[in-house]
Each structure stands twice: as C-alpha cells, then as structure tokens.
Amino acid sequence: MHLTGPAFQALARGDLAAADAASPVPLSAFLAGPECQGVWAYRARQCEADPDSAGWVTGVIWDERNQVAVGRAGFHAPPDAAGLVEIGYAVEPAHRRQGYARAALEALLQRACDDPGVKTVRVCIAPDNIASYSLAAHYGFVKVGEQWDEQDGREIVYEMPADRFGQARKAGDR
C-alpha cells in the first residue's frame, strides 16, 4: 500500500491517529513507533522534494485476508540514471516468520522486473540478519560489497539483474 506525504509526516511524528486518517488502510503502533520514525521522516522529505517518488518509496505491507498492516516495504527511490533500485523492508516482530517479507520482496521484484527502466535490484542487509540474507540468497542476490549506513550501521550489499526474477518466474511456470 502506497502512502502519501501527510501519512509519512504523521508517522514520522509518531502520530498514529493522523497517520490512519491519511492512510488508505489502518496502520499499526509499530509503524508509528520509534523503530520506523526515521524512515518515515526521510520519506516525507523525499516526497516533498519529489512528489512522484511516493509511488516508489516505502509503503505498508498489508495483509488483505486479515485486514492488518504487518510492516513496511518499498524502494528507497525511483530508479536512478543507471537503472538501480534498492529494496527495503521490515516486518513487525509479531508477524515475522509468516511469509510477509517473502511476499513483499516478490511483489517488489515483480515491479522492478516489469519496469523497463530498472536494470539492477539491490538489498543491503546487516551482517547478523540471517533471515534477510537467506531470503535474498533464495532469489539470486549476490554480494557485491559492503557499506556504512548512517542509520543502520555496517551493511552487506547484494544485487541482481532485474530481469532475473522474471526469468525465474517463467521457468517455474513451465
């Protein structure tokens, strides 16, 4: 579920009631909590500077069947000049290990694969996040380096060609 500037701003303030009023779906205390507020503040500034980026950046992982927000996922920005997009996601602790991260990653990979402007997909994962590494490796991401992130610290950088996901899906359909 995509969000807009007013929802990003409310979430950055930790104002769940205002965020709910600006969101297409009810949000959770986790999404308005301290673990997520920095992301929302960044997205609010980003969308203020470039309103078109709202359709690309972090949104809500929504469980349609149970009608509940279970986390956040999206791209860090629209594709850059080289066709690179970076995926980010976080599932609320109470909803982890239930397939939500996999579903979010697959949806984002499909979007990247379907967009002719996207050539490469990146994920950056903390060295101790074995679950995210295992998920990324399952889809063919390979280590290309390391970086220091001001918010998250040391990260391992993994990438894959955007069309790899589409090729794997087609092969699985045969």
C-alpha positions in Angstrom: 0.0 0.0 0.0 1.4 3.3 -1.0 1.4 6.3 1.3 1.5 10.0 0.7 3.3 13.0 2.2 0.7 13.6 5.0 0.9 9.9 6.1 4.7 10.0 6.0 4.7 13.2 8.1 2.3 11.8 10.7 4.2 8.6 11.0 7.5 10.5 11.4 5.9 12.3 14.4 4.6 9.1 15.8 1.0 10.3 15.4 -0.9 7.1 14.7 -4.3 8.8 14.6 -3.2 11.4 12.0 -1.4 8.7 10.0 -4.5 6.5 10.0 -6.6 9.4 8.7 -4.1 10.0 5.8 -3.6 6.3 5.0 -5.7 4.1 2.7 -5.6 1.3 5.4 -5.4 1.2 9.2 -1.8 1.3 10.5 -0.1 -0.2 13.5 1.6 1.2 16.5 4.8 -0.5 15.2 4.7 1.6 12.1 4.3 4.8 14.1 6.9 3.7 16.7 10.5 4.7 17.2 11.9 1.8 15.1 10.2 3.2 11.9 10.0 7.0 12.5 13.4 7.8 11.0 12.4 6.0 7.7 9.1 8.0 7.6 10.9 11.3 8.2 13.3 10.6 5.4 10.4 9.6 3.1 8.4 12.7 4.0 11.3 14.9 3.0 11.9 12.8 -0.1 8.3 13.1 -1.3 8.2 16.8 -0.5 11.2 17.3 -2.8 9.9 14.9 -5.5 6.2 14.1 -5.2 6.4 11.4 -8.0 8.7 9.3 -5.7 5.7 8.5 -3.4 4.7 5.7 -5.8 8.1 4.0 -5.4 9.2 4.5 -1.8 8.4 2.7 1.4 4.7 1.8 2.0 2.7 -0.6 4.1 2.8 -4.4 3.9 -0.9 -5.1 4.1 -2.4 -8.5 4.8 -5.6 -8.4 2.8 -7.0 -11.6 4.2 -6.7 -10.5 7.9 -7.1 -6.7 7.1 -4.0 -5.8 9.1 -0.8 -3.8 8.5 2.2 -6.1 9.2 5.2 -4.0 8.3 6.8 -1.6 5.7 8.4 -2.3 2.4 9.3 -0.4 -0.8 12.1 1.0 -2.8 14.4 3.7 -1.4 13.8 5.8 -4.5 12.7 5.6 -8.1 15.3 4.0 -10.5 18.5 6.1 -10.7 20.2 7.0 -14.0 21.8 3.6 -14.2 18.5 1.8 -13.6 19.3 0.8 -10.0 16.6 0.4 -7.3 17.2 -0.6 -3.7 14.6 -2.6 -1.8 14.0 -2.1 1.9 11.5 -3.9 4.2 10.8 -4.5 7.9 8.1 -6.8 9.3 6.5 -6.1 12.7 8.0 -8.5 15.2 4.6 -10.2 16.0 4.3 -11.0 12.2 7.7 -12.3 11.4 8.4 -15.8 10.1 5.0 -15.9 8.5 5.9 -15.2 4.8 5.3 -11.5 4.8 8.8 -10.5 3.9 8.9 -13.0 1.1 5.6 -11.8 -0.3 6.7 -8.2 -0.1 10.1 -9.0 -1.7 8.4 -10.9 -4.5 5.9 -8.0 -5.2 8.8 -5.5 -5.3 10.9 -7.8 -7.5 8.0 -8.2 -9.9 7.5 -4.4 -10.1 11.2 -4.0 -10.8 11.2 -6.7 -13.4 8.1 -5.1 -15.1 9.6 -1.7 -15.3 11.9 -1.2 -18.4 13.9 1.5 -16.6 15.0 -0.9 -13.9 18.2 -2.8 -14.6 19.5 -3.8 -11.2 17.9 -4.5 -7.8 19.8 -4.0 -4.6 19.3 -5.0 -1.0 21.5 -4.0 1.9 21.4 -6.3 4.9 23.0 -6.1 8.3 25.7 -8.8 8.7 23.8 -10.5 11.6 20.4 -10.6 9.8 20.5 -14.2 8.7 16.8 -14.3 7.9 17.0 -11.5 5.4 20.2 -12.8 3.9 18.6 -16.3 3.4 15.6 -14.7 1.7 17.8 -12.6 -0.6 20.0 -15.5 -1.5 17.0 -17.6 -2.4 16.1 -15.1 -5.1 19.6 -15.0 -6.5 21.1 -11.8 -5.0 24.9 -11.9 -4.8 27.2 -10.0 -2.6 28.8 -7.0 -4.4 30.4 -5.2 -1.4 29.8 -3.5 2.0 28.8 -0.1 3.1 28.3 2.0 6.2 24.8 3.3 6.6 24.3 6.3 9.0 21.1 4.9 10.3 21.7 1.1 10.2 25.5 0.8 10.5 27.5 -1.8 8.6 25.6 -3.5 5.7 26.4 -6.1 3.2 25.3 -5.0 -0.3 23.7 -7.6 -2.6 22.5 -7.1 -6.2 20.8 -9.0 -9.0 19.7 -8.1 -12.5 16.1 -7.0 -12.5 15.1 -9.4 -15.3 16.4 -12.4 -13.3 13.2 -12.6 -11.3 11.1 -12.6 -14.4 13.2 -15.3 -16.0 12.9 -17.5 -12.8 9.2 -17.0 -12.6 8.8 -18.0 -16.3 11.0 -21.1 -15.8 8.9 -22.1 -12.8 5.7 -21.8 -14.9 6.9 -24.4 -17.4 
